[in-house]
Amino acid sequence: MLGPPNGGSRRIVFGVLSTALIRCAEAIGRDDELRVQANELAGRDLSQRGELATLLIKDTLSSNPGATVLISSAKPEHLRRLAPP
């Protein structure tokens, strides 16, 4: 078995959409002030789950350089939107 480059460890990140998406959507949904502030900071309407999911995936990718980030969806169009080529 080959080890990871430079003797580092391999990382697999998963669950961001099943955990963080739900928590963030609930928080934004129940707090109007938080929603407005988050929307302004993100420059998008985070009450739309697709927008929130895209932002979470981008954050996960940038926060975990070199890691394998697993995402899944029952709808292929969601994956295309979340992870464009």
C-alpha positions in Angstrom: 0.0 0.0 0.0 1.3 3.4 -0.9 1.3 6.1 1.8 0.2 9.7 1.3 2.6 12.2 -0.2 5.2 13.7 2.1 4.3 11.3 4.9 1.1 13.2 5.7 -2.2 11.7 6.5 -5.1 11.3 4.2 -8.3 13.0 5.2 -11.8 12.2 4.1 -14.5 14.8 5.0 -18.1 13.9 4.9 -21.5 14.8 6.4 -21.3 18.6 5.8 -24.7 18.6 4.1 -26.4 16.2 6.5 -25.2 18.1 9.6 -24.2 21.7 9.0 -26.8 22.4 6.4 -29.6 21.4 8.7 -28.3 23.4 11.6 -27.5 26.5 9.6 -30.9 26.4 7.8 -32.7 26.1 11.1 -30.8 29.0 12.7 -31.3 31.2 9.7 -35.0 30.3 9.5 -35.8 31.2 13.1 -33.7 34.4 13.4 -34.5 37.2 11.0 -31.6 39.4 12.1 -29.2 36.5 11.7 -30.6 35.7 8.2 -30.2 39.3 7.1 -26.7 39.6 8.4 -25.7 36.2 6.9 -27.2 37.1 3.5 -25.3 40.4 3.5 -22.0 38.8 4.4 -22.4 36.0 1.9 -23.8 38.1 -0.9 -26.6 35.6 -1.5 -29.9 34.5 -0.1 -29.0 31.8 2.4 -32.6 31.0 3.2 -32.5 29.1 -0.2 -31.0 25.7 0.8 -29.2 25.4 -2.5 -27.4 28.7 -1.9 -26.5 27.6 1.6 -25.3 24.2 0.5 -23.1 25.7 -2.2 -21.5 28.0 0.4 -21.0 25.2 2.9 -19.3 23.0 0.2 -17.0 25.9 -0.9 -16.1 26.5 2.8 -15.4 22.8 3.4 -13.2 22.6 0.3 -11.2 25.7 1.2 -10.9 24.6 4.9 -9.6 21.1 4.0 -7.0 21.5 1.3 -5.9 18.1 0.0 -8.7 16.3 1.6 -11.3 14.2 -0.2 -14.7 15.8 0.4 -17.6 13.4 -0.1 -21.0 14.8 -1.0 -24.0 13.0 -2.3 -27.5 13.7 -3.4 -30.4 11.7 -4.9 -30.7 14.4 -7.5 -27.8 14.7 -10.0 -28.7 18.3 -10.8 -27.9 19.2 -7.1 -24.4 17.7 -7.4 -23.8 19.6 -10.7 -24.8 22.9 -9.0 -22.7 22.1 -5.8 -19.5 21.0 -7.6 -19.2 22.6 -11.0 -16.4 21.4 -13.2 
